[in-house]
Amino acid sequence: MTVRQRRYSKEELARRGQELYETCIRQQVEAGNKGKIVAIDIETGAFELADETMDAVRRLYERIPEAQPWVLRIGYRAVHRFGSRSLKDSR
C-alpha cells in the first residue's frame, strides 16, 4: 500500500481546488453530471469524474501517482451530508 503525503495545508488545498474548479473545470463537467464526484489534482489541474468519491480519487492516482486531490460533488456545497436536512434547501 502506498502512503501518500499531503504537501499543502487544508486551507491551501481547498483554495486551489476551488479556484481550479471555478476557472477551468466547471464548464467542462457541470452539464449532465449533477451529483457526481470530481477529484481534482491541485498541482496539474487534471481531474476524474465518478459516482463515488473513492472511485474518482483512485482513477486520479492511477493517472498521477503523486496527485494532491481536492474532491467536490457537482451542484452541491458539500461532498457528503450528515442528518436528514438537505444543504440545498436552507428554509
C-alpha positions as CSV (number, residue, x, y, z in Angstrom):
1,M,0.0,0.0,0.0
2,T,1.3,3.4,-1.0
3,V,1.5,6.0,1.7
4,R,0.8,9.5,0.3
5,Q,1.8,12.7,2.0
6,R,-0.2,15.9,1.8
7,R,2.0,18.7,0.7
8,Y,-0.4,21.6,1.4
9,S,-2.4,22.8,4.3
10,K,-6.2,22.1,4.2
11,E,-6.8,25.7,3.5
12,E,-4.4,25.9,0.6
13,L,-5.7,22.6,-0.8
14,A,-9.3,23.9,-0.6
15,R,-8.4,27.3,-2.1
16,R,-6.5,25.9,-5.1
17,G,-9.1,23.1,-5.7
18,Q,-12.0,25.5,-5.7
19,E,-10.1,28.0,-7.9
20,L,-9.3,25.3,-10.5
21,Y,-12.9,24.1,-10.4
22,E,-14.4,27.6,-10.9
23,T,-11.9,28.7,-13.6
24,C,-11.1,25.6,-15.6
25,I,-13.2,22.6,-14.8
26,R,-16.8,23.6,-14.0
27,Q,-17.7,24.4,-17.6
28,Q,-16.4,21.0,-18.8
29,V,-18.3,18.9,-16.2
30,E,-21.4,20.5,-14.9
31,A,-23.8,19.8,-17.7
32,G,-25.5,16.5,-17.1
33,N,-23.3,15.5,-14.1
34,K,-25.1,16.9,-11.1
35,G,-24.4,14.8,-8.0
36,K,-21.3,13.2,-9.5
37,I,-17.9,13.5,-7.8
38,V,-15.0,15.3,-9.4
39,A,-11.5,14.7,-8.0
40,I,-9.0,17.4,-9.0
41,D,-5.2,17.3,-8.7
42,I,-4.5,20.8,-7.4
43,E,-1.0,20.8,-8.9
44,T,-1.8,19.8,-12.5
45,G,-5.5,20.6,-12.9
46,A,-6.1,17.0,-14.1
47,F,-9.5,15.6,-12.9
48,E,-11.6,12.5,-12.8
49,L,-15.4,12.1,-12.6
50,A,-17.2,9.2,-10.8
51,D,-20.3,8.4,-8.9
52,E,-18.3,7.6,-5.7
53,T,-15.5,9.6,-4.1
54,M,-13.0,6.7,-3.8
55,D,-13.5,5.8,-7.5
56,A,-12.7,9.3,-8.7
57,V,-9.7,9.6,-6.4
58,R,-8.4,6.1,-7.3
59,R,-8.6,6.9,-11.0
60,L,-6.8,10.2,-10.5
61,Y,-4.0,8.4,-8.6
62,E,-3.7,5.8,-11.4
63,R,-3.0,8.6,-13.8
64,I,-1.0,10.8,-11.4
65,P,0.5,8.8,-8.5
66,E,1.7,11.9,-6.7
67,A,-1.6,13.8,-7.1
68,Q,-2.9,16.2,-4.4
69,P,-6.6,15.6,-4.8
70,W,-9.4,18.0,-3.9
71,V,-12.9,16.5,-4.2
72,L,-16.3,18.2,-5.0
73,R,-19.8,17.0,-5.6
74,I,-21.1,18.7,-8.7
75,G,-24.0,21.0,-8.0
76,Y,-23.8,20.8,-4.2
77,R,-22.0,22.7,-1.4
78,A,-20.7,19.6,0.2
79,V,-19.5,16.1,-0.9
80,H,-21.4,14.4,1.9
81,R,-24.2,15.4,4.2
82,F,-25.0,14.4,7.7
83,G,-28.5,14.1,9.1
84,S,-31.7,14.3,7.2
85,R,-31.7,18.0,6.1
86,S,-30.6,18.9,2.6
87,L,-27.9,21.6,2.2
88,K,-29.6,22.9,-1.0
89,D,-32.8,23.9,0.9
90,S,-32.0,26.3,3.7
91,R,-35.6,27.1,4.7
